[in-house]
Amino acid sequence: MMNDPAQKIQYCRTAAALVLMVITSACETPKPPVAKPMSAPPPGAVQTQPAATPGAVVPPAASVEAQDESARTLTPAPWSELPGWQQDNHAEALPALLAGCRALTKQAVWHDVCETALSIKGRDAAKLFFENHFTPYRVTSADGATEGLITGYYEPTLRGSRKPSARNRHPVYGVPDDLLVVDLGDLAPELKSTAPRARLEGRRVVPYYDRSQIESGRAPVHGKEIAWVEDVVELFFLQIQGSGRIALDEGGTMRVGFAEHNGHPYRSIGRVLIERGELPLERASMQGIKAWARDNPAKLTDLLNQNPRFVFFRELPGNGASPPGALGVPLTPQRSIAVDARYVPLGAPVHIASNWPNTDKPLQRLMLAQDTGGAIRGAVRADFFWGSGDDAAREAGRMKQTLRMWVLLPSNYPVQNPAQKQ
């Protein structure tokens, strides 16, 4: 019999891991969505949150090739295949690459290109640098599709305070003490990037509380408040974005970032409103959802609880123009994207081909894969970081277009299974 609490927790974690291995081995991995061109703002266009703690470099899990050798997601491609490559200003992507190099340069495969990048100056030199030191690979889904989906996200600013007040009544929670991350370790390495979140209930390991249970006080979150904000809808979207700023009544600004989540799946409330007939498709953007919330306060709590996923935060250093992504370096507006790191190595340059939101104007440029997201699943999938402010919020809120993408890897990169080699 185990009387040591630490032994008990370890026993429960191991048991849960074994059970989850059996369950998961029988599940089919869903295919990534393939988007069609859209002329109106779609539902949940900004429904994303980082899946990693900002400031910590998170190695991606094994690529799909490790699970099925026949499912190749990267195919060598000529530079001429990349739409808009000749027209892009590649010098604008260099600062983002150099920022990522702070996390990558200790890896042998990245060291030389990162060192060389330090001396590159000017538009023409930047283009030649990428062409001489990288090889482009077309990204496809496991079923061979080359088209996927791109959405947008941004860093919101909320009004609030460090202590509750009559105006600031909605808490921003830090990580509760009873939240367990079930580390599968070597038992199931293919599941390591999706480690379940759980809690102890007597001798049982059970799923952590969902959103409605946390909001109703069932979870032990009292005392974990790191700030209080004015608007519950803005707080909900802060959880979706994963990081943001709080303009404090006391003066100054607090920057908060993703710390953990409760392990429940994400569900788009925009989609819920469409299914219920509350909003038409063309109004189910972030802006449309906020307008609906203002007009329907009595229905708001029920709507928010339809998304069981809940994000916990931590206070971040206030310096820096942008929040850190999953790679641990500040994101660069309009040059950083979030990807599914099982397929695209974090830190890699990625050339995207899409359109600017709600237009037929091509959006073809070199980006850097520097973040991840709970809703960013699949090989041909990206989330475009717009920055902060009203303009960024507007563009992120209406972005949902068809995407093609090419990942650029150093010429000596082991391309047989690139995501595993991070």
N, C-alpha and C positions, 0 to 999 in steps of 0.2 A: 504494500500500500504506500502511495506517495503522499507524504505530508508536506514536502517542500513545495511552495507555490511555483517556484521557477521550474521544477521538474514537471509539475502538473501542466503548466502552460506549454512546455515543450512537447509533452506527451500528446496534448490536444492538437497542437499544430501538426505534428507528424501524422496523427490519425486523420485529421482533416485533409492533409495533403494526399494521403493514400486514397481516400474516398473520392477526392476531386479528380485524381488521375484516372480512376475507373470511369467516372461520369464523363469527363471531357474526352476520353478516347473514343467514346461512342458518338460524339457530336460532329457534325459537318461544319467546317469553317465557311461562313457566309461569303459570297462573292462580293467584291466591291461594287458600289453603284456606278452605273453609266449614265451621265447626265445628258439631257437633250437641251438644245438652245432654248432660252426662255426670254420672253419679252417683258415679263412683269416680275416684281419682287416675289420670291418663292418663300415657302415656310421654313423657318428655322435657319435662315442663311447665316446667322452668326452663332449657331448652337454648337459651341466647341469649348473645351477647357483643356489646359495642359494636363498631361498624365504623369508629370514628373515634378519633383520639387525644384523650383528655380534655384540656380546656383550650384546644382549638383550635376556632374556629367553622368548621363545615364546610358550605358551601352545598350544598343538595340538587341532585341531577341533574335533568335535564329530566323533566317529568311525562309520563305516558302520552299526554297530548294532543299533545305535540310529536312523538310517533311515529305517532299515529293520531288525526286530528282528530275522528273519529266516536266515539272511546272517551272519553266524558266521565265523570269520577269525582266531580265536585262539582256538586250541584244545589241551588239556593236552596230554603230550607225555612222555614216559619213557626216562631216560637218555641213555639207550642202543640204542635208535632210532637216536641219533645225530652222524652222520658219523665223525670219526676222533676225537671224544671227548676225548678218552683215551690218544691219542697221543699228543694233543695240550699242549703247555706250558702256562697254565692259569696265571702264575705269570706275563707274559708279558702284559696281559690285565689289571692287577691291577692298574698301574699308570693312565690309561685312565679312569677306573672306579672312582678312587679317584679324578681325575680332575672333572669329572661330578658330584661327590658328593658335590662339592662346590656350585652347583646350586640346588641340590636335597635335601640336608640334612635337610632343614627346613620343608620338607614335612614328616608328621608322618610315612607314609608307607615306606619311604626310610631311615629314621633316624637310625634305629637299624643296618641295613646292612652296612650303610656307616660308622658307628662307629666301627663295628666289623672289617671291611676291613682295618682299620688303623693299626691293629696289626698283619695282615697276612704276613708271610715271607716264601718264598720258593715255589717251584713248586708244591710239594705234598699238602702243606697246602692250596695253592690257589685253587687247584682242589676240595678239601674237602669243602672249604668255599662256593664255588658256589653250590655244590651239597647239602649242609646242609641248605642254606639260600634262595635258589631260586627254582622255579618250572619251568620246560621247557614247552613251548606251541608251537605246530606246527602252522606255519602261512600259511594260505590258502587264495586264492582269493575268492571273493563273489560267484563264480560259483564252488568252491570246488577244483580248480587246486592248486597243491602244487609246481609247477615249475613257476618261474618268470625270471627276468632279473637282472643281475648285470653289471654295467659299472664302469668306474674309473674317478677320477679327481685329480688335483694336484694344487700346488701354483706356478704360473709362475713368471719369472723375466723378466722385460722389461727394455730397455734403454730409458732414458728420462730426463726431467728437470722440474723445477717449473715454468719456463717461456718459451714461444715459441722461437724457433730458426730455422735457415735454415734447420737443421736436424730434430729437434723435432717439427713437425707440426700438430700432431693429438691430440686434447684435450681429457683429462679425465674429465668428468663432474661430479660435485656435483648435488644435487637435485634441480631442478628449483622451483621457488617460486609458480608457478601456478599449480603445480601437486597436485591434491586432491586424498586422499584415502577415498573412499566412505565407511564409517563405518556403516555396517548394524545393529550393536548392537544387541538388543534383538528382532528386527523385523525378522531377519533370521539368527539365530545363526549357523545353519549348513553351511552357506556360509561365515562365518567370516574369515576363513583362506584364502579365495580367494576374498577378498574385491577388487572391481573394482577400477582402477585408472582412473581419469577423469580430466577435466578442465572446466572452465566456458566460455561460448560463449554467451555473452549477458545474457539473462535469462535462457539459456539452459545449462544443464550439458551434455557434450559430451565426447567421448573417448579421451584419451590423444594422442598426436602425435605419429605416428609410427617411425621406424628407419629412413626411407628415409626423412620424414619431419623434424626430428630433425637434421639430417646431412646436410640438405639443408638450415637450418637457420630459419625455421618457428617457432620453439619453442624458448622461451625466455631463452636460456642457456648462452648467452654472459655474462661474468663476473662470471660464476659458475665453471670455469675451476680450478681444483685443481692441475693439472700437464699436461705436454705435452710429448708425446712419439714418438719414431722414426718410428715404424712399425704399420700400420693400421690393418694388419692381426693379429699381436700379441695382439693388443688392442681388436679386436673382440673376440679372445679366452680368454682374460682376463675377458670380460663380461660373457662368458660362464662359466668360472671357478668360478667367483664371488668374488675372492680376489687374491691378488698377491703383488709383490714387484717391485719397480721401482728404478733401479740403476741410481742415479742422476749425471748428468755431473758436477754439482757443488760440488760433493762429498757426500758420505753417501747414504742411502737407504730410500725410502719412502714406507711404507706399506699401501695399500689401501684395503678396504673391501666394500662389498655390502651395499648400503644405501637404494635404492628404485629401482623400475622398472616402465616401462611405461604402464604396464597392458595388453600388446598385447601378443598373444600366441607365444610360441617358435616354430620355424621351422628349421629343420636340413638342413644346406647348403650341407652337404654330400649327403643327399638324393636328393637334387635338382640337384647336379652334376651327379648323377647316372641317374635320370629321363631324363636329357638332353643329356645323352650319352657322357658327358665330362670326366667321370671317371668310370672305372669298379668297381664292388663291392669290390674286394680285395685291391683296392688302396684308398678307400674312408675313410681312417682314418684321424686323425688330421695331421699327417705327410704328407699324400697324398694330403690333401687339401692345405697345405702350399706350397707344391711343385707346384701344379696347379696354385696357386695365383702368384708365381714368374714367371711362364711361360705365364700367361694371364693377365697382368696388365690392359689392356683395358676393360676386362670383370669383373674386380674385384668388382667395386662399385655396379653394378647390382646384382651380386651374394650375397654380404653381405646384400643388402636391401631385399632379399627374406626372411630373418628372421626379422619380424617386431618388435620383442622384443628388448628393449634397457635397459641397466642397468646403474644406477647412483651410484657413489661411495662416500666414505668419507675416510679421512685419519685416519689410526689407529696408536696406539702407536707402536713404532718401536721395542720394546723389545719382547722377546719370539721367540721360534724356529718355531712355527706354527701359522697359523691364527685361530681366534676363529670361531666356528661353530654356528649354530642357538641356541644351548643350552647356549652359552655365555662363553664357556671354550675352551682353545686351543685344536685343533684336534691332535690326535696321529697318525703319519704315520703308515699305515698298521694295525691299530687297531680301527680306527674310520670309521664309515659309515654314509652316509646321507640316510634317509628313508622318507616315507610318514607318517607323524606324525598323520594322521587320523587313522592309523591302528597300528602303533608301537610307544609306548610312548618314547618320547625323554629321553635319559639317560639310557635306559634299555640295558643290555647286550643282544647281538644277536649272536647266533651261525650260521655260514653260511657254506653251502656246494656247492662248485663250482669247477672250474679249474683255474690254473694260465693262464694268457693270452696266447692264441694260442698254448696251450699244452694240453696233457691229464693228466698232473700231478694234483692230487687233491689239491684244496685250501679249507681246512676245519679248521676253527679257530673261536675263540670267538672274537667278535667285540663289539663296543659300539655305540649305535645309538645317535650321537651327532650333527647331521646336517640335513638340509632339502634341497630340490632343486626344482626349477620350473619344471624340466623334470622328477622328481622322483615321479611318480604317480602310486598308486596301492599298494596292501598289500605285495605281494612277489616281492619287488623292492628295490634295494639298489645301492648306489654309493660309491665305495671304495676309500678312501683317501690315496694317495700314498706318499704325502709329497711334497718336492720341489726339483728342480734340473733336470738335463737332464734324469737321469734314471727314475725318477718319471713321467716325461712328456712322455717318451717312453712307459712305461707300461700302463699309463692311456689312452694313445692314441689308444691302440690296445685292450683294455679290453671290451669285450661284450660277456658274456657267460650266460648259463642257471644257475639258482640259486634256491636253497631251503634254507629255513631259519626257525630258532626256536628262539622265544623271551623268555628270562629268566626274570621272575618277582618275586619279594620278596614273600615269602610264605603267607604273610598276604595281598597281593595285591587283590583288588576287581576285580576279573577276568571277571565278567559279562560284563563289558564295560571298559576295561583297558585304552584305549587311552583317554577317557573322564576324568579319574580321575587324570590326570597329574596336 
